[in-house]
Amino acid sequence: MFTRVKDVMIRTSICLQLRHTLREALQILVEKGLDGLPVEDEFGELLGMVTKELVVLNLASLDNVSVETPAYKFMTTAPIRLQEDAYIKDVWNLPGTVFPVYDKSNRFTGVISDDQLKTAYCRMAEYRVKELDAVFNSAHNGILAIDANGFITSFNPAAARLAKRSAEEAIGRFLTDVVAPTGLLEVVRTGQPQFGKKYQVGKRKYVTNRTPIIQDGKITGAVGVFQDISEIEDVFEELSMVRELNKELEAVVESSYDGIVVTNREGNLLRANNAFCRIMGVQGKQIIGRPLQEVIHSEFSGASLVDMVVQRLGTVNVIYNDHNRKSCLVFTANPVLNEQGEVVRIVINVRDIGELNEVRRQLEKTEELSKRYKSELAELRMRMMQQEGMVAHSKQMEKVLDLSLRVAQVDSTVLILGESGVGKEVIAKMVHSHSQRKQEPFIKVNCGAIPEPLLESELFGYEAGAFTGASRTGKAGMFELAHNGTLFLDEIGDLPPSLQVKLLRVLQDKELVRLGGVKPRSINVRIIAATNQNLMERVRNGQFREDLYFRLNVVPIFIPPLRERREDIIPLVHHFRDKLGEKFGLRKDFSPEALEFMVNYDWPGNVRELENIMERLIITNPGEVITAETLKRHLVNDVIKFEQVISVTGLLPLRKAIEEVERQLLEKALQRYDTTYQVAEVLHVNQSTVVRKLNKYKTFCRRWE
């Protein structure tokens, strides 16, 4: 393809001189086939151009012109000089008909005519059009163009394929009749190009660039190039997922406490996590690319481990005791195979079981200490129970005693909750006797037994002459008497509202003012309060101050009633029997039926009621054995929740015996618990099983209907 002047010029070294006539000039032009020649002076300087057209025109129009006239008189002066390497596209439209051509050394090498330049330029434009047409038709991207009115003027095969319309069907039609997007119309309207615009038609995704066509400063149309990127988007999404999975895998590998390392088939390290570097005592960046045997300093070779995996095509386990580092390492190597079943990677897991052995030893040591502490705690509990005369065999009471021992070591306020007769005062004395205040006074005040007019003076004391009948010297209250010791406020729920405010102030300020006095007195007293009432309910009803409740309820201790810890009943019976028998010099015992009655009786008065009944029976029963009939006459509640002893007195089919046991167990559970969930928990079965059995034995289970 001719693109430069030197490709189409006519080469010649002939130049006209001042001596050449018109006849000689015309003869040279005709013989050489030239359209013109430059005229030089005797020094070789360019004076002008004599063209064949100009010579013929002058000879024909001027009658008195002789062919012997010097040619330079008909030359054009100051002609445009062209360089051989000049591009045709840059000089094809210059003014003039013939141009002299010079090389890089400024030496005349030929001439070129305006016609030659225009012809070459037209061929170039024609070639460019064909080239663009080839690109247009072979482009993978869809390309279409519209005019200023929105009608399609160009539509390449890729656009036809993507739009499912042929070029013949598309060209000449309005844009929106062929394709869905209307962005090209906006480009024609605004003249603003649009790049990288994404849009979707159905399930297919596209990206397009839109550019206006501008001629003579006016928008005459627009070109749109678009591409179907559905597959690319899918691949990108898959790539994103792979990246996320890779990040997760990286996090898993790095978070593993075991060492993980990856090698190639030859055993060169490709990857190692921080745990591996920690176990082997190496730097991660320094070992990548090195052979495994150079990193694993052991009696077995890292290369041999790799060789075994390659040979077996399976898992290989090796245990190595590193005596220098006092560790035991377990190497587990697994191959990664390609589609041909060849080993391409080897993943090795390294675990230092020496650390696990040390942890196991520490755990065993801890368990031994725990057993010893439990034994010491049990011994301390038994010694404490012996000292306090307490009996506790149930898990509930063991928890109460353990909590009481722990709270005894600190000075926090304690609130003991429980029904009447459960032993709240016993627990309060136990907390005091095991505290740092055990050598100081333990003062008990029953807030419900002292009349309200006297309770204030009993608690806080009074000054001389505070009221009629007051001592002349005044009197110290219970708070002052308990100074440095413990004050047990029993039945705190019955404290009058007027005294609740004063008690709260004493607890907050650690000082009190006697009745009738003005001088505050500092006190150092630990408070233990107790009640059988629901204080939170009294707070809601406005009968007890909320701030006082929270001030007292620092460490609550709940003592369950005797009916919820029936395991303690028999030991308590034996304890009271021996204690009262020794006191009164009487030896009595209980029949099995009587003991069964005691276990299943609800004991509304709890331990206090049990002790009173025991004392009454030992004193009043004439015989040595107390029977169930005798016992029933002394119980307060007429309804005794008696649990029959499950027994079979004769031979019967095994299935019938099992049904009888199930029936009796369900009947016992129904007497004690309120929901099928509680029954299921006690019998260690599912709740659905309990419901099914209840339906089976519904004759005995009407309370559940």
DOKEPA-333567 format. One record per residue (C-alpha): residue number from 1; x, y, z. Coordinates in steps of 0.05 Angstrom, whole numbers, plus 5000, padded with zeros to 4 digits. Example, Ala and Ser with C-alpha at 12.3 -4.5 7.8 and 13.67 -1.06 7.14 Angstrom:
# DOKEPA-333567
REC   i    u    v    w
REC   1 5246 4910 5156
REC   2 5273 4979 5143
//
This chain:
# DOKEPA-333567
REC   i    u    v    w
REC   1 5000 5000 5000
REC   2 5029 5068 4977
REC   3 5029 5114 5037
REC   4 5089 5161 5025
REC   5 5109 5209 4969
REC   6 5169 5166 4949
REC   7 5121 5109 4934
REC   8 5085 5146 4877
REC   9 5133 5201 4854
REC  10 5169 5200 4786
REC  11 5243 5199 4798
REC  12 5289 5243 4756
REC  13 5351 5284 4766
REC  14 5338 5332 4707
REC  15 5327 5405 4724
REC  16 5315 5461 4674
REC  17 5367 5516 4670
REC  18 5359 5589 4652
REC  19 5384 5573 4582
REC  20 5329 5522 4565
REC  21 5277 5547 4516
REC  22 5203 5530 4514
REC  23 5216 5480 4458
REC  24 5271 5445 4497
REC  25 5230 5444 4561
REC  26 5169 5416 4526
REC  27 5211 5363 4491
REC  28 5242 5340 4558
REC  29 5174 5338 4592
REC  30 5144 5297 4536
REC  31 5203 5249 4530
REC  32 5207 5236 4605
REC  33 5131 5235 4615
REC  34 5135 5289 4667
REC  35 5082 5341 4685
REC  36 5135 5392 4706
REC  37 5207 5406 4723
REC  38 5242 5454 4771
REC  39 5284 5512 4745
REC  40 5352 5523 4778
REC  41 5402 5579 4770
REC  42 5477 5569 4758
REC  43 5486 5558 4833
REC  44 5434 5502 4838
REC  45 5383 5544 4874
REC  46 5309 5529 4860
REC  47 5277 5587 4823
REC  48 5209 5558 4806
REC  49 5171 5504 4769
REC  50 5155 5498 4694
REC  51 5095 5454 4682
REC  52 5074 5420 4618
REC  53 5004 5448 4627
REC  54 5030 5519 4634
REC  55 5077 5514 4573
REC  56 5022 5487 4527
REC  57 4972 5538 4552
REC  58 5021 5597 4539
REC  59 5040 5573 4470
REC  60 4968 5566 4450
REC  61 4943 5632 4477
REC  62 5001 5679 4460
REC  63 5012 5689 4385
REC  64 5077 5727 4390
REC  65 5109 5676 4436
REC  66 5167 5640 4404
REC  67 5186 5569 4422
REC  68 5256 5596 4430
REC  69 5234 5639 4488
REC  70 5269 5620 4553
REC  71 5226 5572 4593
REC  72 5239 5605 4660
REC  73 5197 5664 4639
REC  74 5135 5619 4645
REC  75 5152 5586 4711
REC  76 5114 5590 4777
REC  77 5156 5619 4832
REC  78 5162 5594 4904
REC  79 5136 5524 4892
REC  80 5121 5478 4952
REC  81 5178 5429 4962
REC  82 5159 5359 4986
REC  83 5201 5307 5023
REC  84 5205 5235 4999
REC  85 5183 5209 5068
REC  86 5122 5255 5072
REC  87 5055 5218 5081
REC  88 5006 5223 5024
REC  89 4950 5237 5074
REC  90 4987 5300 5096
REC  91 5002 5331 5027
REC  92 4948 5307 4979
REC  93 4908 5371 4984
REC  94 4964 5424 4978
REC  95 4955 5482 4929
REC  96 4993 5470 4863
REC  97 4995 5422 4804
REC  98 5067 5395 4806
REC  99 5115 5392 4865
REC 100 5190 5380 4867
REC 101 5212 5324 4914
REC 102 5276 5323 4955
REC 103 5309 5270 4998
REC 104 5335 5276 5070
REC 105 5399 5308 5043
REC 106 5358 5362 5008
REC 107 5377 5334 4941
REC 108 5327 5338 4884
REC 109 5303 5267 4867
REC 110 5240 5275 4826
REC 111 5171 5307 4817
REC 112 5100 5289 4835
REC 113 5036 5317 4807
REC 114 4973 5337 4843
REC 115 4936 5283 4804
REC 116 4985 5230 4828
REC 117 4975 5253 4900
REC 118 4899 5252 4895
REC 119 4899 5184 4860
REC 120 4944 5154 4913
REC 121 4901 5185 4968
REC 122 4838 5157 4938
REC 123 4869 5088 4935
REC 124 4890 5095 5007
REC 125 4819 5116 5027
REC 126 4790 5058 4988
REC 127 4838 5009 5022
REC 128 4821 5039 5090
REC 129 4747 5032 5076
REC 130 4757 4959 5057
REC 131 4800 4948 5118
REC 132 4749 4980 5164
REC 133 4694 4940 5130
REC 134 4734 4876 5143
REC 135 4743 4895 5216
REC 136 4670 4915 5220
REC 137 4646 4849 5192
REC 138 4696 4805 5229
REC 139 4691 4839 5298
REC 140 4669 4794 5355
REC 141 4632 4853 5386
REC 142 4566 4877 5358
REC 143 4571 4944 5322
REC 144 4513 4986 5298
REC 145 4505 5058 5277
REC 146 4445 5104 5272
REC 147 4433 5170 5238
REC 148 4409 5233 5272
REC 149 4337 5209 5268
REC 150 4351 5143 5303
REC 151 4348 5098 5241
REC 152 4400 5042 5235
REC 153 4452 5055 5181
REC 154 4503 5000 5197
REC 155 4494 4931 5228
REC 156 4552 4882 5230
REC 157 4546 4805 5232
REC 158 4563 4802 5306
REC 159 4506 4851 5321
REC 160 4460 4809 5277
REC 161 4480 4747 5316
REC 162 4470 4779 5384
REC 163 4404 4814 5365
REC 164 4380 4753 5325
REC 165 4364 4798 5266
REC 166 4399 4800 5198
REC 167 4431 4863 5172
REC 168 4377 4868 5117
REC 169 4323 4865 5171
REC 170 4358 4918 5214
REC 171 4385 4971 5168
REC 172 4335 5026 5154
REC 173 4292 5009 5214
REC 174 4285 5051 5277
REC 175 4333 5032 5334
REC 176 4282 5007 5385
REC 177 4249 4962 5332
REC 178 4313 4921 5330
REC 179 4347 4925 5398
REC 180 4321 4939 5468
REC 181 4370 4991 5496
REC 182 4356 5063 5477
REC 183 4422 5093 5500
REC 184 4444 5111 5429
REC 185 4385 5158 5421
REC 186 4408 5194 5484
REC 187 4479 5200 5456
REC 188 4450 5231 5391
REC 189 4409 5279 5433
REC 190 4464 5301 5482
REC 191 4527 5288 5442
REC 192 4558 5257 5505
REC 193 4593 5189 5496
REC 194 4578 5131 5543
REC 195 4630 5079 5561
REC 196 4624 5013 5599
REC 197 4549 5015 5606
REC 198 4519 4949 5629
REC 199 4449 4926 5613
REC 200 4410 4861 5614
REC 201 4361 4831 5565
REC 202 4327 4770 5593
REC 203 4381 4727 5625
REC 204 4436 4755 5580
REC 205 4483 4810 5604
REC 206 4516 4861 5558
REC 207 4566 4918 5562
REC 208 4567 4974 5511
REC 209 4606 5037 5490
REC 210 4567 5091 5453
REC 211 4600 5149 5414
REC 212 4568 5206 5375
REC 213 4584 5218 5301
REC 214 4601 5291 5290
REC 215 4609 5323 5221
REC 216 4621 5398 5211
REC 217 4606 5409 5284
REC 218 4538 5375 5280
REC 219 4516 5309 5310
REC 220 4497 5266 5250
REC 221 4490 5199 5286
REC 222 4520 5152 5337
REC 223 4558 5086 5338
REC 224 4547 5032 5391
REC 225 4593 4974 5405
REC 226 4565 4920 5450
REC 227 4587 4853 5476
REC 228 4552 4794 5509
REC 229 4588 4785 5576
REC 230 4541 4733 5606
REC 231 4594 4679 5605
REC 232 4647 4728 5628
REC 233 4603 4749 5687
REC 234 4591 4676 5704
REC 235 4665 4662 5702
REC 236 4678 4724 5744
REC 237 4628 4701 5796
REC 238 4660 4632 5797
REC 239 4728 4665 5803
REC 240 4703 4707 5861
REC 241 4676 4645 5894
REC 242 4743 4611 5883
REC 243 4778 4670 5914
REC 244 4733 4669 5974
REC 245 4743 4594 5982
REC 246 4817 4605 5976
REC 247 4815 4657 6031
REC 248 4775 4610 6075
REC 249 4824 4554 6061
REC 250 4881 4600 6077
REC 251 4848 4620 6142
REC 252 4835 4547 6160
REC 253 4906 4527 6145
REC 254 4936 4585 6184
REC 255 4889 4576 6243
REC 256 4907 4503 6251
REC 257 4947 4488 6313
REC 258 4979 4429 6276
REC 259 5034 4443 6226
REC 260 5012 4438 6153
REC 261 5062 4437 6095
REC 262 5053 4424 6020
REC 263 5109 4397 5975
REC 264 5113 4379 5901
REC 265 5128 4309 5876
REC 266 5203 4321 5885
REC 267 5194 4341 5958
REC 268 5207 4415 5951
REC 269 5167 4459 5999
REC 270 5112 4499 5966
REC 271 5074 4523 6026
REC 272 5078 4520 6102
REC 273 5034 4549 6156
REC 274 5057 4586 6218
REC 275 5045 4526 6263
REC 276 5094 4484 6222
REC 277 5147 4539 6228
REC 278 5134 4542 6303
REC 279 5140 4467 6313
REC 280 5203 4461 6269
REC 281 5234 4526 6294
REC 282 5244 4556 6224
REC 283 5224 4620 6187
REC 284 5169 4612 6136
REC 285 5199 4655 6081
REC 286 5266 4620 6085
REC 287 5242 4549 6074
REC 288 5197 4557 6014
REC 289 5229 4522 5954
REC 290 5278 4483 5996
REC 291 5277 4406 5999
REC 292 5237 4378 6057
REC 293 5296 4338 6083
REC 294 5334 4402 6095
REC 295 5279 4429 6140
REC 296 5261 4366 6179
REC 297 5324 4351 6219
REC 298 5309 4280 6242
REC 299 5335 4210 6238
REC 300 5286 4195 6183
REC 301 5293 4234 6118
REC 302 5240 4281 6093
REC 303 5255 4256 6023
REC 304 5242 4184 6044
REC 305 5174 4206 6071
REC 306 5158 4236 6003
REC 307 5184 4174 5968
REC 308 5140 4129 6010
REC 309 5078 4170 5992
REC 310 5096 4169 5918
REC 311 5107 4093 5920
REC 312 5045 4076 5960
REC 313 4999 4128 5930
REC 314 4968 4131 6000
REC 315 4975 4158 6070
REC 316 5041 4150 6107
REC 317 5049 4160 6183
REC 318 5116 4170 6217
REC 319 5129 4183 6291
REC 320 5195 4215 6311
REC 321 5220 4230 6381
REC 322 5262 4292 6382
REC 323 5303 4284 6446
REC 324 5340 4349 6437
REC 325 5275 4390 6436
REC 326 5239 4341 6483
REC 327 5181 4333 6434
REC 328 5146 4275 6399
REC 329 5126 4292 6327
REC 330 5075 4254 6286
REC 331 5081 4264 6210
REC 332 5020 4246 6168
REC 333 5031 4252 6093
REC 334 4975 4248 6041
REC 335 4983 4249 5965
REC 336 4944 4295 5918
REC 337 4933 4259 5851
REC 338 4918 4287 5782
REC 339 4869 4258 5732
REC 340 4920 4207 5710
REC 341 4929 4182 5781
REC 342 4999 4213 5788
REC 343 5023 4247 5851
REC 344 5029 4322 5839
REC 345 5027 4348 5911
REC 346 5039 4320 5980
REC 347 5004 4349 6041
REC 348 5039 4335 6107
REC 349 5008 4346 6175
REC 350 5055 4353 6235
REC 351 5031 4347 6306
REC 352 5073 4354 6369
REC 353 5040 4303 6414
REC 354 5092 4320 6467
REC 355 5051 4382 6482
REC 356 4988 4338 6486
REC 357 5024 4291 6534
REC 358 5043 4350 6577
REC 359 4972 4376 6575
REC 360 4947 4306 6594
REC 361 4995 4305 6653
REC 362 4973 4374 6675
REC 363 4900 4352 6668
REC 364 4912 4290 6709
REC 365 4947 4333 6761
REC 366 4888 4381 6761
REC 367 4840 4323 6769
REC 368 4879 4297 6828
REC 369 4878 4366 6860
REC 370 4804 4371 6846
REC 371 4791 4304 6879
REC 372 4834 4325 6938
REC 373 4797 4391 6944
REC 374 4730 4357 6939
REC 375 4752 4308 6992
REC 376 4776 4364 7036
REC 377 4712 4403 7024
REC 378 4670 4342 7041
REC 379 4711 4331 7104
REC 380 4703 4404 7122
REC 381 4628 4399 7109
REC 382 4622 4337 7153
REC 383 4662 4369 7208
REC 384 4619 4431 7204
REC 385 4555 4390 7204
REC 386 4579 4353 7266
REC 387 4596 4418 7300
REC 388 4530 4451 7282
REC 389 4489 4387 7292
REC 390 4465 4390 7220
REC 391 4442 4332 7176
REC 392 4445 4340 7100
REC 393 4448 4282 7051
REC 394 4412 4312 6991
REC 395 4446 4348 6934
REC 396 4404 4410 6947
REC 397 4429 4417 7018
REC 398 4501 4402 6998
REC 399 4497 4462 6951
REC 400 4467 4504 7007
REC 401 4524 4485 7054
REC 402 4578 4497 7002
REC 403 4550 4566 6986
REC 404 4545 4582 7060
REC 405 4618 4563 7071
REC 406 4640 4607 7012
REC 407 4599 4667 7034
REC 408 4625 4659 7105
REC 409 4694 4678 7081
REC 410 4672 4748 7059
REC 411 4633 4803 7093
REC 412 4575 4809 7043
REC 413 4503 4817 7067
REC 414 4465 4751 7063
REC 415 4390 4740 7052
REC 416 4366 4670 7073
REC 417 4300 4649 7041
REC 418 4257 4589 7056
REC 419 4194 4564 7089
REC 420 4184 4563 7164
REC 421 4223 4509 7199
REC 422 4274 4494 7143
REC 423 4333 4517 7187
REC 424 4347 4589 7167
REC 425 4374 4606 7235
REC 426 4420 4545 7234
REC 427 4450 4568 7168
REC 428 4458 4640 7195
REC 429 4496 4614 7256
REC 430 4538 4570 7211
REC 431 4558 4629 7167
REC 432 4577 4669 7229
REC 433 4616 4612 7262
REC 434 4659 4603 7200
REC 435 4671 4676 7187
REC 436 4726 4722 7211
REC 437 4675 4750 7262
REC 438 4665 4683 7296
REC 439 4697 4709 7361
REC 440 4649 4768 7363
REC 441 4575 4769 7382
REC 442 4519 4736 7342
REC 443 4456 4775 7358
REC 444 4388 4751 7334
REC 445 4327 4797 7327
REC 446 4258 4770 7307
REC 447 4228 4829 7270
REC 448 4158 4798 7273
REC 449 4158 4780 7348
REC 450 4174 4849 7378
REC 451 4117 4900 7379
REC 452 4128 4958 7331
REC 453 4133 5012 7386
REC 454 4190 4974 7420
REC 455 4225 4948 7358
REC 456 4260 5014 7341
REC 457 4290 5021 7411
REC 458 4310 4948 7411
REC 459 4346 4955 7344
REC 460 4377 5023 7351
REC 461 4377 5036 7426
REC 462 4356 5100 7461
REC 463 4385 5157 7501
REC 464 4368 5174 7574
REC 465 4299 5205 7579
REC 466 4281 5188 7507
REC 467 4211 5167 7530
REC 468 4171 5153 7593
REC 469 4200 5094 7630
REC 470 4267 5098 7593
REC 471 4329 5080 7632
REC 472 4365 5139 7662
REC 473 4430 5116 7631
REC 474 4401 5099 7562
REC 475 4408 5032 7528
REC 476 4448 5004 7472
REC 477 4408 4972 7415
REC 478 4420 4906 7380
REC 479 4464 4939 7327
REC 480 4511 4965 7380
REC 481 4511 4898 7417
REC 482 4530 4863 7352
REC 483 4587 4912 7339
REC 484 4644 4875 7302
REC 485 4599 4814 7300
REC 486 4537 4790 7263
REC 487 4465 4815 7269
REC 488 4413 4764 7247
REC 489 4348 4798 7227
REC 490 4297 4741 7225
REC 491 4229 4751 7192
REC 492 4255 4814 7158
REC 493 4191 4816 7116
REC 494 4151 4836 7177
REC 495 4194 4899 7190
REC 496 4147 4959 7194
REC 497 4154 5010 7137
REC 498 4175 5065 7185
REC 499 4236 5025 7207
REC 500 4254 5002 7136
REC 501 4278 5073 7120
REC 502 4321 5077 7183
REC 503 4349 5007 7171
REC 504 4367 5026 7100
REC 505 4404 5089 7124
REC 506 4443 5048 7175
REC 507 4463 4997 7123
REC 508 4486 5053 7076
REC 509 4521 5099 7125
REC 510 4548 5047 7174
REC 511 4525 5090 7232
REC 512 4462 5101 7273
REC 513 4429 5151 7319
REC 514 4396 5126 7382
REC 515 4324 5141 7395
REC 516 4321 5210 7426
REC 517 4393 5224 7408
REC 518 4429 5269 7358
REC 519 4499 5241 7357
REC 520 4513 5188 7305
REC 521 4550 5125 7327
REC 522 4594 5085 7280
REC 523 4580 5010 7276
REC 524 4614 4952 7243
REC 525 4562 4897 7236
REC 526 4551 4842 7185
REC 527 4477 4834 7168
REC 528 4444 4767 7155
REC 529 4370 4772 7142
REC 530 4319 4716 7135
REC 531 4246 4710 7115
REC 532 4194 4658 7095
REC 533 4157 4709 7053
REC 534 4163 4728 6979
REC 535 4199 4796 6988
REC 536 4195 4812 6914
REC 537 4119 4804 6916
REC 538 4116 4850 6977
REC 539 4159 4901 6939
REC 540 4108 4899 6882
REC 541 4051 4908 6931
REC 542 4086 4968 6963
REC 543 4095 4933 7030
REC 544 4171 4930 7027
REC 545 4220 4982 7001
REC 546 4253 4962 6936
REC 547 4320 4996 6953
REC 548 4323 4959 7020
REC 549 4307 4894 6985
REC 550 4366 4902 6937
REC 551 4411 4924 6995
REC 552 4394 4860 7033
REC 553 4393 4813 6973
REC 554 4468 4815 6959
REC 555 4479 4740 6967
REC 556 4414 4700 6970
REC 557 4413 4630 7000
REC 558 4350 4590 6987
REC 559 4337 4530 7033
REC 560 4289 4482 6998
REC 561 4232 4453 7039
REC 562 4236 4383 7065
REC 563 4187 4355 7014
REC 564 4236 4374 6959
REC 565 4295 4339 6992
REC 566 4264 4275 7017
REC 567 4333 4242 7019
REC 568 4345 4281 7084
REC 569 4283 4254 7120
REC 570 4308 4186 7142
REC 571 4377 4213 7165
REC 572 4340 4268 7203
REC 573 4295 4217 7235
REC 574 4354 4176 7259
REC 575 4390 4239 7282
REC 576 4331 4263 7324
REC 577 4317 4192 7349
REC 578 4388 4185 7376
REC 579 4390 4256 7403
REC 580 4323 4254 7439
REC 581 4333 4182 7461
REC 582 4397 4202 7495
REC 583 4364 4264 7525
REC 584 4304 4228 7555
REC 585 4337 4160 7566
REC 586 4288 4125 7520
REC 587 4304 4078 7463
REC 588 4252 4077 7408
REC 589 4252 4053 7337
REC 590 4206 4059 7275
REC 591 4174 4005 7233
REC 592 4189 4005 7158
REC 593 4118 4027 7144
REC 594 4126 4086 7191
REC 595 4190 4107 7157
REC 596 4155 4102 7089
REC 597 4100 4147 7115
REC 598 4151 4198 7139
REC 599 4187 4199 7072
REC 600 4122 4211 7033
REC 601 4092 4261 7081
REC 602 4097 4334 7058
REC 603 4120 4363 7125
REC 604 4089 4432 7120
REC 605 4128 4452 7182
REC 606 4192 4423 7152
REC 607 4250 4403 7199
REC 608 4219 4438 7259
REC 609 4155 4397 7251
REC 610 4195 4333 7242
REC 611 4235 4346 7305
REC 612 4172 4362 7345
REC 613 4136 4299 7320
REC 614 4197 4257 7337
REC 615 4200 4285 7408
REC 616 4125 4273 7417
REC 617 4128 4201 7392
REC 618 4189 4183 7433
REC 619 4156 4210 7496
REC 620 4085 4185 7486
REC 621 4092 4119 7450
REC 622 4087 4062 7501
REC 623 4123 4009 7459
REC 624 4193 4007 7432
REC 625 4170 4007 7360
REC 626 4131 4065 7331
REC 627 4083 4041 7278
REC 628 4051 4075 7219
REC 629 3984 4078 7253
REC 630 4013 4113 7313
REC 631 4050 4161 7268
REC 632 3988 4180 7228
REC 633 3950 4201 7291
REC 634 4004 4254 7305
REC 635 4012 4284 7235
REC 636 3980 4352 7222
REC 637 3958 4339 7151
REC 638 3903 4288 7140
REC 639 3925 4274 7068
REC 640 3987 4232 7067
REC 641 4021 4224 7000
REC 642 4038 4151 7011
REC 643 4078 4115 6959
REC 644 4065 4041 6956
REC 645 4124 3995 6955
REC 646 4127 3963 6887
REC 647 4121 3888 6899
REC 648 4099 3824 6866
REC 649 4070 3772 6914
REC 650 4059 3715 6866
REC 651 4078 3687 6798
REC 652 4049 3723 6738
REC 653 4070 3733 6665
REC 654 4130 3778 6657
REC 655 4092 3827 6612
REC 656 4040 3835 6666
REC 657 4094 3846 6719
REC 658 4126 3901 6676
REC 659 4059 3935 6667
REC 660 4047 3933 6742
REC 661 4115 3965 6755
REC 662 4100 4019 6703
REC 663 4031 4032 6732
REC 664 4058 4039 6803
REC 665 4116 4085 6781
REC 666 4068 4130 6743
REC 667 4021 4133 6802
REC 668 4078 4153 6849
REC 669 4102 4205 6799
REC 670 4031 4233 6792
REC 671 4026 4243 6867
REC 672 4091 4283 6869
REC 673 4097 4324 6805
REC 674 4051 4370 6766
REC 675 4073 4363 6693
REC 676 4090 4307 6646
REC 677 4157 4340 6633
REC 678 4175 4333 6706
REC 679 4152 4261 6707
REC 680 4193 4246 6645
REC 681 4255 4277 6675
REC 682 4249 4236 6739
REC 683 4235 4171 6702
REC 684 4290 4185 6651
REC 685 4245 4177 6590
REC 686 4217 4223 6536
REC 687 4156 4264 6552
REC 688 4119 4231 6494
REC 689 4131 4163 6527
REC 690 4100 4188 6592
REC 691 4039 4213 6554
REC 692 4032 4147 6518
REC 693 4037 4107 6583
REC 694 3987 4153 6617
REC 695 3937 4140 6561
REC 696 3950 4065 6569
REC 697 3938 4067 6644
REC 698 3885 4122 6642
REC 699 3844 4088 6696
REC 700 3897 4109 6746
REC 701 3914 4176 6715
REC 702 3850 4216 6713
REC 703 3883 4276 6744
REC 704 3919 4288 6678
REC 705 3855 4289 6637
//
